[in-house]
Amino acid sequence: MIIDAHAHITRHSVEDWEARDDSIIAGADALGIDQLCVSITTPSKPSTLEDCIMVNRWAAEGIARHPDRLLGYAYINPGYFQEALDEVRYCIEELGFIGIKTYNDYRCNEPVYYPLVELSIELGVPILQHAGHMHYYNEVQPRISDGAMVAELANRYPEAMIICGHIGGGGDWEWTIKALRDAPTAYADTSGSVVDEGMIEMAVEVLGADRLLFACDNSLTAGIGKLQGAQISDEDKEKIYAGNMQAILARRGE
């Protein structure tokens, strides 16, 4: 069993979105990926509430075309407070989504996040946080969260399931892994196009295999290849490929 914990399907403003989504499924088939946890990001940055609602409805339509393969994250800007919480609750309780996806509208250790995290605890779902650590000013993403901010939020809410997105796609992955070390309830996903030797091994050594989630962020071959080639035990690979995400999904049932 292989579950991709961080993937995206296509905005429906793209004329051939159905074909593009089908190609994602075909790629997953070729690589043996059984399920993908997906979201659609908004065309606007910062994300408007209207665009968040729109992409979540698009995501629901896309998931309905491949219901056995795709699991949904509700994409949201927490700055809309009660309206954001209402949208997330609707996506989880009515549309059957399995988690929440946040981007860089705010840094995740800002108080605006707290109600969203508290709702995620109530609903028993994870939050996948876009993150990265750059050694230069990122003009495109001036409020990007990093591993230390994710760790701070996770330690504030140890009962939450906070996932630090794409350690292999957000700048300095060694810094990110070390920053997450002292937040024992935080997870990290392995996605990103970076395939540096030793990345997976370091993450297992520093964080432990129980805190890592296999993911591709749509870089499918890179995502599979770096885990297949990692010098770690088969038992650890099984946890990362699916076991840890299955445990996260099972907590909602509890």
N, C-alpha and C positions, 0 to 999 in steps of 0.2 A: 504494500500500500504506500503510495506517495501522494502527499497533499502539499500543494503550493500555497503557502500562507500569505503571499503578496503578489497579486496579479491585477491586471486591468483589462476591461473590455472597452469597446469603441463607442465614442459619442455618436448619437444618432443624427447629429448635424452633418456627419460624413456620409456621403451618398451610398457608399458600398459597405456600411457598417456590418451588415449581416455576413457578407463574405469575409470581412476581416475577422469577425468573431469566430466564424467557422474555421478560419486558418489557425487561430489560436488553439482551438480544440484539436485540429489535425496535428499541430506541433506537439501538443501534450500527448496525443495518441502515440506518435512516433517515439517519444521519449519515455513512455510508461508512466506519465503523471495522471493519477486517477481523478483528482479533484483540484480545483483552483478557487481560492478565496479572492473575490474580485470587487473592484469599485470602479467608478468613472469619476475622474476629476473634473472640476468646473472649468469652462473656458475663461471665466473671469478670475483675476487675481488682484486684490483680495476677493474671496468667494462671496457672492451675494447669496442671501437666503433663497431667492427665487431660482438661482442657478443650482444651488445644492438640491433643492426639491426636484428640479428638472433632471439632473443627472441620476438621482436616486430612482426616479421613475424609469429612466432609460435603462438603468442597471437591472431593475426588476423585469423589464421586457426582455432584455438579453438573457437573463438567467432562465426565464420561462422557456426559451428555445433550447436550453441544455440543462434541464433541472437536475439531472443526476450527476452533472459534472461541475457546476458552478455554485458557489456559496457567496452571499453578498455582504459587503461592508456598507454601512450608511455613511456617505461622505457629508461632512458638516463643518461649518465655521462656528466655533463655540461662542463667538461674540454676539450672536443673536439671542443668547440667553434662553428664555422660556420657549421661544419659537424654535430654537435649535433643539432643545430637549424634546419638544413635542414631535418634531420631525424624526428624531432618532427613535423615539418610542413607537411611532407609527411604522417605521421601517422594520424594527425588530418584531413587534407584536402582530402587525398586520401583513407585512410583506414577507416575513420569515427570514430576514437577514440575520447573520450570525455575529456581527461585530460592528465597530465604528472605525472610520478612517478619517484622520485629521492631517492637515498639511502645514502650511507656514503662515497662516493668518495671524497667529499669535505664537509666542514661545510657550511650550507646554508646561513650564513651571509658573506661568502667570496665573493669578487667582481666577481669571475668567474660565480656566479649564476645570476648576474644582467641581462645579455642579454636574458637568458632563461625566467626570470620572465617578462621581457618586451615583449617577444614573446607571453607568455601566456596571457598577457593583450590584445595584438593585436588580438589573436585568440579567446579570450573570454572563456578560459578553466582554470580549477583549477590545482594546483600543489599539489600532495600528497607527503609530505616529511616524510621519515622514521626518527623517533626521539626517544629519551629517555634520562633520567637523572640518571646516576649511581653515587654512592658514593665511587667508586673505579675505578682504571684505567681499561678500557675495552680493553684488548689487541687485541681482535678479531675485534673491531670496534673503532679504535683510533680516527677517525674523525667523530664520530656520532654527529649529531645535537641535540640540546635540545630545550625545550620550549622557553627559552630566546632568542636563535638564530632565531627561527621561528618568534617570536614577533618582533625582530629587522628588519628582512626582510619584514614582513608584514607592519610595520610602515614606512619603506622606500618606499614601494609601496602599499599604502592603496587601490588602485584600483584593486589590484591583489586578487586572491582567493587562499590563502595558507592554506593548511590543515596540522595540526600537527598530525602525525600518531600515532595510538594506545596508548592513554594515559594509558590504562590498560596492556601494554605489554612492557614498556620501563623503568623499574626502579621506581623511586620515582614519583608516579602520583600526590601526593599533591603538590610537588614542581613544576611540569609541569603545573598544572592548575593555580597556583598562578603566574607563569612566563608569562602566556598568558593573564593575566587579563588586562593589559594596552595596548594590541594590539587589538583594537575593531573590526578590519576586519579579524583577523585570526580565523580559525575554528580549532576544535579538533575532532578527531573521537574516538569513545568509545571502539574500538577493543582492543584485547589482552586477554590472558588467565587469567589474574588477575580478581578476582571477589570480591574484598574487599567490605564489607558493607560500604556504604556512598560515594563511589567514584562518582557515577552518580549524587547523590544529591548535593555533593560539586561542581561538574562541573556546574550544573544548577545554583546554588546559586552564584558562583563566575563569571562565564562567561555568563550565560543566556542560555536558551534553544535554542535560535536562532543561536547559534554558535556551536552547537553540531551536529555531524553526526553519525547515527547508523552505526556500522561496526563490523565485526567479525575477520578479518584477518585469516579466515579459522577455528577459534575456534567457530563453529556455535552455539552449545548449550550454551556455556558460554556467547556468545555475546547476544543471545536472552534473556537468563535467567536474566542477571543482569539488563537489561532494563525493562523486565516484572516486576521484583521484586522491582524496584526503587520506593521510596516514593515521586513521583512527579505527577503532574496533567496529566490527559489523554490528554489535549491539548498540553502540553509540549512533551509528548511521541509521539504524532502524528507528531510534528515538527521534532523531532529527527529521528523517523523511516523513514521518507520520505520527508516531506515538505521542509526542509532546502536543501537537495540535489536536489530536483526538482527545487528549486529557483536558485541554482548554474547552473544547466544544462540549465535553461531557459535564463540565461544571455547571452549565446552564440547566442541564437535566436535574442535577442535584438541587 
